[in-house]
Structure formats: structure tokens, C-alpha cells
């Protein structure tokens, strides 16, 4: 596997996944980036166009990592999310396209009027649906 790292470290305190490769390169992916780009159905949906914009994840942390054979890891986050299985190839894509992916995410948040910051615990959010647009 060309994109399989030679070392993987979960840095809980800083919220970073550190990947080392055979060429000696070391790359870091933040918990927030990993959470908002989780390959799970909760985030990706079940098909094109069904992606769910993740909001309020700026302070999310990594709590665990589990090897999934020789091809992937499952990451656990402190918001309870743990269903994303990150293949080595997917992690490598996140590394190589990190800046563009992050900018696209920020643009989507802005377009949705959403935020990276979590809402206060005493805040309730409801969705207002315009019945005339339900067709």
C-alpha cells in the first residue's frame, strides 16, 4: 500500500493525528478536520448530494484510535462520533488536499450561515420549514 504510514500517533491533548511515512515526512491532521471530513454515512450521506455539513466542531477532540486490519483506522471523537473508518488512502488525500478542502468547508459554512463554534449548552435550535417550499 503506497499510502500506508509507517507510524501513527494520536495526540489527545493537542487534538492531532500524526502520520509518518517511509520517506520521513510527518503530517498532522486536526481533530476538527478529521471530524468534519469523516467518511461515515452520518457525514457523507448515502449518496452524492446527501452530505451533511458539520457545524460546531471547532473544539472537538480525539479520544481513541483503533486499527482496522492493515488498511484503515477508526477514530473516536469526544462528541460521541466513532463510525468513520479512515482508510490510509483517504487520510493521504486529506493530507495532500488539506488546504483546499478546508477552504471549501469554510465557504460552505459561510454560505449556510453556520459556524465552526459549538452553540452554548442552553441553546436550542429549531428548523423553520416554509410549507410553500415543500413540493
N, C-alpha and C positions, 0 to 999 in steps of 0.2 A: 504494500500500500504506500504509494508515494507521499501521501499527506499525513501519514501516521506520525504523531510526535514521538520523540524519544523520552520525553518527560512531561508530566502533567502535575501541576501544583494548584491546590485550591487555597487561596489566601483569604480566609474568612474575615479577618479584621479589616482589610482594605477592600474586600468585595471584588477580588480579581481572580480570574482563572489564568494561570501562566502556562504557556505551552512552549516547550523547547524542541527544536528539530535537529536532525542529523547534521545539518550544515552549521550548527552552532547558534542559529538565530533563536531569539527568545521573543515571544509575543504575548501581550496581555489583552484580555477581553474583560470589560467591566461586567459586574452582575446585572446592571441595568440593561446594557446592550444585549447580553445573553437572554435576559428575561423578555424583552420586547421582541426579540427575533427567535424566540423558542420555536422549534419545529413541531410543536404539539398542535393537535386539532383545535385546542382552545384558542390558539393564536392564529394559526394558518387557515382555520376553517376546514371544510371538507372538499374544497374545490376552488378554482380560480374565481376571484372576486368575493370570496367569503372571509377574507382576512378580517381579524378583529383588532382595531387599533388599541394598543395597550397604553393606558394613561396612569399617572400617579405612581410611577415605578422608580423615581429618582433615588429613593433611599432603600430600595430592595437589596437584600443581602443573599449571599450564597451560604447554604447551611450544610450541603453534602454533595458528594460525588460518588457515583457507582459505575464500575466498568461494565459494559455490555458486550461481552465477548471481546474480540480483538478489533472491533470496528467502530466503537462509539462509547460515550458516557451518558449517564442520566444525571442531570443536575437537579438539586433540590434548592428551593428558594424560601426565604423566611415569610413570604406571603402565602405559603401553602402549595405553590405550584411545583410539581415534580413529574409531570407527564411528558416532558420533552426529551427525546433521545437525540443527542447531538453526535452525528457521525463525524469521523475525522475529516472527511471531505467537506462537510458543512461548516465545521469550525474553521477550516482553512479558508473557505470562501468568506466567512465573517472577517477573518484577519485581512485578507487581500482586498476586500471591498469595504472595509470598516468606515472610512470617511464618507463615501458616497451613500452607504446605507444609513448612516447616522443623520446625514443632511436630509435625505428623503424622509426619514422618520420625523425630524423636527418640522419639516414642511407640512407633513400630514397632520401633525398635532396642531400647528398654527391654523391650517385650513379648517380643522374641526373645532377650533376654539377651545382646544383641550390643553392640558398641562402635564409636564413631567412630574410635578409635585403632587403628593397624595393629599387628598382632602382631609380636613380635620375629622377626628373620630365622631364628633357630634353633628356632622353634616350628612344630610340625606339628599340623594339625587333621584329625581323622577324624570322620566322621558315624556315630553308633551307630544302627542300624536295629533296631527291635523287630519280629521276624518275625510276631508275632501281630497287628500293625497293618498288614500288607502287603495286606490284602484290599480 
